[in-house]
Amino acid sequence: METNGTAPEPPAQAPLVVPPGRILDAKAALALNVHASPGVYALLLGSGISMASGVKTGWGIVEDLVGRVAAMQDPDDPGAAEKAVADPAGWWAQHYDDALGYSGLLSAVAPTAAARQAQLARYFQPQEDDEPGAKGPTPAHRAIAQLVKRGSIRVILTTNFDRLTERALEEAGFSPQVISRPTQIAGMMPLPHAPVTVVKLHGDYAELDQLNTVDELETYEPEQQELLKRVLDEHGLIICGWSADWDTALVRALEGVRPRRYPMFWSSFSTLGEAAKSLTAQHNASVIQGMTADELFTDLQQRIEALDRMAAPPLTRDTAVTRLKRALPDPVRRIETSDLIHQTVTDILDRTTAAARPLSDPVFDQSVRGYRADCDILLHLLAHGVFHDDGTHDALWLRAVERLTRIRSTLPGSFNGVFEALRHYPALLATWTMGVTAVISRREEFLATIMAQPTWTTLSGRTQTQPPAVYLNPVRVLPDDLSSVMPPPDGQTWRFPQSTFLRQEAREPLKDIEPDDAAFQTACTRFEFLASLIAMDDDTHNHRLPWIGEFINDVHWEYGTSIANAIKAELTPSWPLLRAGVFGGDVERAQGAYERLVQWRAQNPRFHW
């Protein structure tokens, strides 16, 4: 007998069943219908969807509790529990007058609410001896939450006592309307107005009025019958993990709906029982067999996302920035913010891999321009994200650079030369944009973070692990000769080609953040200075080399109000970079890096005047 949905069935692999006269694969038909009609399809979930989490069915809990009662009643018999579990109803009838049922048994074992919560906790909440992830939302629950997020699903009927569906929805940022008792129906928000409604037809594990026995499952309360009738009449239906073998009232409700306005899809891992066969025949349902709940819903999610990509116009830069600004301050839309950045970086990686840049491009400037075009949307997102963020999403911005850094280690080709180093150009563009933005927004603790993380391990010669202040140094990534992409004025040469070029490339993404050109240049100069200080702190394999740029000029050093003197005065224990952990938080170590930078500048007069 089942009370939390469908009891596990034998793992028989059966082929996909497509009703006569239908040509389209049922899984494809399901995705097409759900995609075309957001909110029209409701789910009917049984215990099959929760089996992978290790949560017991209601009857499984009854069996276990009867075994515990038997073991306590006859402690001298080591097989008492095993015999009781083999025939719980028979054992109970021999020893007690009351009929065996979930509610009555639980009341007898734990007469108070607190005691019942303690008894049930081990069945529905993770315990110390459980495997990692046990009794938590499954991939199916999380895929359903994403379908709800998209607007595809707004009504979920379930025979389960557990709260895995609710937990998955909450993880996705939704606070579902949950109806677990008939008395709640009168005051519920109308289904069309609620973002998502979970109707727990048989109750909740923390309450005593569950429906569990055959007699209890014979009928529903009038209010519940009316709500169920409305859902079944007005919605298409996707059934998963429910066998129809025990739930008489629910079967009767499905039999009473005719004709259907929208199709029914029924997924079962193995062969359907007689009641299920009768219902699928009555409603001309599309039957999908041989798929677990996890496989069904993750497959559905992927198919709908593929249809979304086909239907949606390409994401423009302005649209992406607008979406970010709307989602960034809203904690409920945290996942949307993450998805936007993640997908934008993924698009860059896909284009980079497809084009095999830069080794397949014979002309250097094609590679540089290609990388910059690929990164355009991301640079705008990072500029606005870092500027408007309060630190909540710092790990997200850092993760973007980490993924871009891998381009150099994932593309085929030689491990040396100009083109190989250029593979770090997207990561350098992202880091430069965020670093200058951090200066403008006075978030230099974050600047320190992106100069120290993520580290990168060299691929050739002696293995070396380097921080971004070293491996993303522009003079290591870009060559000195950039005349093909940045022609100098007639008869002149660039003194700081990499610095000048990066300032040009980052100007447009930061135009909205800092419209004043002079202020932008000042922020770039300070960023280069701070990045160089961090680079001069690194003593691994003699990599001490500053980010050679405009900050080296005399004007930034030889006046009382110069940026060099200003930063020297800032070198106190309260300096943001020290608070962020750079220089090991040691002010004397920071001062040492400053002195090394002074010495390097004195030894290389050709770079300044």
C-alpha positions, -999 to 999 in steps of 0.1 A, spaced: 0 0 0 13 35 -8 6 68 9 34 90 -2 28 83 -39 39 54 -60 58 26 -44 90 16 -62 83 -7 -91 106 -34 -106 133 -17 -127 121 -32 -160 133 -13 -190 105 -7 -214 104 11 -248 87 44 -252 50 40 -258 35 63 -285 -3 61 -288 -16 48 -322 -18 75 -349 9 96 -333 42 101 -351 60 126 -328 81 112 -300 62 117 -267 91 135 -251 94 160 -279 56 165 -279 57 171 -242 84 198 -246 67 215 -275 33 216 -257 48 229 -224 69 255 -242 39 267 -263 16 271 -233 34 284 -202 14 278 -170 -12 256 -187 3 222 -176 0 210 -140 21 183 -125 8 152 -106 37 138 -86 39 105 -67 65 90 -45 85 79 -75 99 114 -78 113 113 -43 127 77 -43 162 89 -54 165 111 -23 160 82 1 127 95 16 103 67 26 67 65 14 40 69 41 35 31 41 73 26 44 72 47 76 44 26 89 64 -6 82 94 8 100 74 20 130 56 -13 133 90 -30 133 102 -7 161 71 -14 181 75 -51 177 112 -50 187 103 -31 219 74 -53 227 94 -85 224 131 -75 230 141 -111 236 132 -120 200 159 -108 176 136 -115 146 105 -97 160 110 -65 140 117 -84 107 86 -106 111 64 -75 118 77 -56 88 70 -86 66 33 -84 75 27 -51 94 -11 -52 90 -13 -88 102 11 -83 131 -8 -52 142 -42 -69 141 -29 -97 163 -17 -73 190 -40 -42 188 -77 -35 183 -74 -4 163 -69 -6 125 -33 0 113 -29 34 98 -3 61 96 -21 87 117 -33 62 144 1 45 146 19 78 149 -5 90 176 1 59 196 38 60 193 42 98 198 11 114 215 24 150 215 33 173 186 69 176 197 72 138 200 58 133 165 82 158 150 111 139 167 98 105 154 93 118 118 126 138 116 147 107 107 124 99 78 122 133 62 152 153 73 189 145 67 205 126 96 242 124 106 246 89 93 229 96 60 248 97 28 257 132 15 227 147 -3 202 122 12 167 133 18 173 165 -2 158 177 -35 167 155 -64 176 166 -99 139 161 -108 128 185 -80 154 211 -91 145 208 -128 108 214 -118 119 245 -99 136 258 -130 104 251 -150 85 271 -124 111 299 -127 105 300 -164 67 302 -159 61 268 -175 46 252 -144 24 270 -118 4 241 -103 18 210 -87 -4 182 -73 14 157 -52 5 127 -31 38 130 -12 42 139 25 77 152 21 87 188 15 113 182 -13 93 201 -39 89 231 -16 126 230 -7 137 230 -44 113 259 -51 127 279 -22 163 272 -34 152 287 -67 139 318 -50 102 310 -48 79 309 -17 52 285 -29 16 286 -18 12 252 -1 -22 236 4 -19 205 26 -53 206 43 -88 210 28 -95 238 53 -69 260 36 -86 260 3 -112 286 11 -85 312 19 -60 303 -7 -48 328 -34 -65 320 -67 -44 297 -88 -39 322 -117 -26 348 -93 -1 327 -74 34 322 -88 32 285 -79 8 264 -58 17 230 -44 -14 210 -35 -5 181 -11 -34 159 -17 -26 135 11 -12 160 36 22 169 51 45 147 72 44 172 101 6 170 104 -15 142 117 -44 144 92 -27 126 63 -45 102 40 -28 68 42 -50 37 44 -72 23 17 -103 37 35 -87 71 39 -78 72 2 -114 63 -8 -126 99 -9 -116 135 -5 -133 163 13 -158 183 -8 -135 214 -10 -106 192 -21 -127 175 -47 -138 208 -61 -102 222 -63 -90 190 -79 -118 190 -104 -109 225 -115 -72 218 -119 -78 186 -139 -104 204 -161 -85 236 -168 -49 223 -171 -30 198 -191 -15 171 -169 20 156 -166 20 126 -143 52 111 -129 60 87 -101 23 78 -95 10 43 -101 -28 49 -95 -29 15 -77 -41 27 -43 -55 63 -46 -91 55 -53 -104 91 -49 -77 105 -72 -84 78 -98 -121 86 -96 -114 123 -101 -93 116 -132 -120 93 -145 -146 121 -141 -128 146 -163 -139 143 -199 -132 154 -225 -97 169 -218 -90 204 -229 -53 198 -229 -33 166 -234 -21 143 -207 14 129 -205 21 99 -182 57 89 -173 64 55 -157 97 38 -152 82 4 -158 49 -13 -170 17 5 -161 -8 -12 -138 -44 -18 -148 -58 14 -133 -31 35 -150 -37 17 -184 -74 25 -181 -68 62 -174 -43 66 -202 -67 49 -226 -96 71 -215 -76 103 -219 -56 92 -250 -25 100 -230 10 100 -243 30 75 -223 67 77 -216 82 45 -202 117 36 -191 127 70 -177 133 79 -140 118 111 -127 153 127 -127 157 118 -164 122 130 -174 123 164 -159 160 172 -166 153 161 -202 122 183 -203 141 213 -189 169 209 -215 144 206 -244 125 237 -233 157 257 -229 167 247 -264 134 260 -277 139 292 -257 172 297 -274 156 292 -308 128 316 -301 147 343 -282 165 370 -302 202 372 -295 210 389 -262 221 425 -269 245 444 -248 219 469 -236 194 442 -228 219 423 -208 229 453 -188 193 462 -181 186 427 -169 216 428 -147 206 461 -131 171 449 -124 183 416 -109 214 427 -90 197 443 -59 170 417 -56 181 387 -34 153 366 -49 168 371 -84 203 360 -73 202 329 -95 191 350 -125 222 372 -120 244 342 -118 228 326 -149 233 358 -169 270 360 -162 275 323 -165 258 321 -199 277 351 -212 310 336 -203 299 303 -217 292 320 -250 327 334 -251 342 300 -244 321 284 -271 331 310 -297 367 308 -287 367 270 -289 349 270 -322 373 296 -337 403 280 -320 416 316 -315 442 327 -318 463 299 -333 441 294 -364 442 331 -373 471 341 -394 469 378 -387 475 390 -352 450 419 -353 422 395 -363 428 376 -331 428 407 -309 397 421 -324 380 388 -323 386 384 -286 374 420 -279 342 414 -299 336 382 -281 339 398 -247 320 430 -253 287 421 -235 307 406 -206 328 437 -201 297 459 -199 281 435 -174 312 433 -152 316 471 -152 280 477 -141 280 447 -118 311 456 -98 301 493 -97 266 486 -84 273 456 -63 279 458 -25 302 428 -24 274 402 -24 283 389 -59 321 392 -57 325 355 -61 305 356 -93 327 383 -109 358 364 -98 344 331 -112 341 348 -147 378 355 -148 386 321 -135 367 305 -164 383 329 -190 417 321 -176 413 284 -186 412 293 -223 450 292 -223 450 257 -209 421 241 -229 428 251 -265 452 230 -286 485 244 -298 520 252 -287 528 264 -252 549 294 -262 549 324 -284 528 355 -288 496 337 -298 498 314 -268 501 343 -244 473 361 -261 449 334 -250 449 353 -216 436 384 -233 399 379 -225 408 373 -188 430 405 -189 402 425 -204 378 414 -177 403 420 -149 413 454 -162 376 465 -165 368 453 -130 400 468 -115 393 502 -129 357 500 -119 368 490 -84 389 522 -82 361 544 -94 336 528 -70 361 529 -41 361 491 -38 398 485 -37 395 455 -14 378 438 -43 406 451 -66 431 433 -43 411 401 -46 411 400 -84 449 407 -84 454 376 -61 428 352 -75 424 330 -94 459 316 -97 472 300 -129 497 272 -133 521 275 -163 520 248 -189 556 246 -200 590 242 -184 591 244 -147 556 243 -132 548 277 -116 516 289 -99 511 326 -104 486 352 -93 468 375 -118 491 404 -109 518 383 -126 503 362 -154 479 389 -165 505 416 -166 498 433 -199 534 431 -210 532 393 -206 500 390 -225 503 416 -253 534 422 -275 552 456 -277 543 460 -313 506 468 -315 508 491 -345 485 468 -365 456 473 -342 465 507 -328 485 528 -354 505 555 -337 505 591 -349 528 598 -379 565 596 -369 558 586 -333 558 554 -313 538 543 -283 558 544 -251 533 523 -232 516 503 -260 499 478 -238 486 504 -213 474 527 -240 457 499 -259 439 486 -228 427 521 -219 412 524 -254 396 489 -252 380 495 -218 368 530 -223 335 522 -240 324 496 -214 331 521 -186 316 551 -204 283 549 -184 302 543 -151 326 572 -156 317 596 -184 345 620 -177 376 611 -197 401 627 -173 386 609 -143 387 576 -163 424 581 -171 431 588 -135 414 556 -124 434 536 -149 466 551 -136 458 543 -100 447 507 -110 481 502 -128 500 515 -98 482 492 -74 485 462 -97 522 469 -100 527 471 -62 511 436 -59 532 423 -88 563 436 -71 554 417 -40 556 383 -58 591 368 -54 583 335 -71 608 327 -98 618 364 -101 586 375 -116 588 410 -101 577 432 -130 553 462 -128 523 468 -151 543 492 -173 520 521 -180 512 558 -176 517 558 -139 555 555 -144 557 591 -158 574 617 -137 542 637 -133 528 609 -111 559 608 -89 576 641 -85 550 664 -70 537 666 -35 502 657 -46 513 630 -70 496 596 -70 529 579 -59 531 601 -28 494 596 -21 497 558 -22 528 559 -1 509 578 26 481 552 24 504 524 34 490 519 70 474 489 86 439 503 76 448 503 39 420 484 19 445 462 2 460 450 35 425 444 49 419 422 19 449 401 28 474 412 1 510 414 12 500 390 39 483 419 57 518 432 66 523 469 62 561 465 62 558 440 33 537 465 14 562 492 20 589 468 7 570 463 -25 567 501 -29 604 505 -25 611 478 -51 588 496 -75 608 528 -69 640 510 -75 627 494 -107 616 528 -120 650 543 -112 668 515 -131 645 519 -162 646 557 -170 637 550 -206 601 545 -195 595 579 -180 602 616 -184 
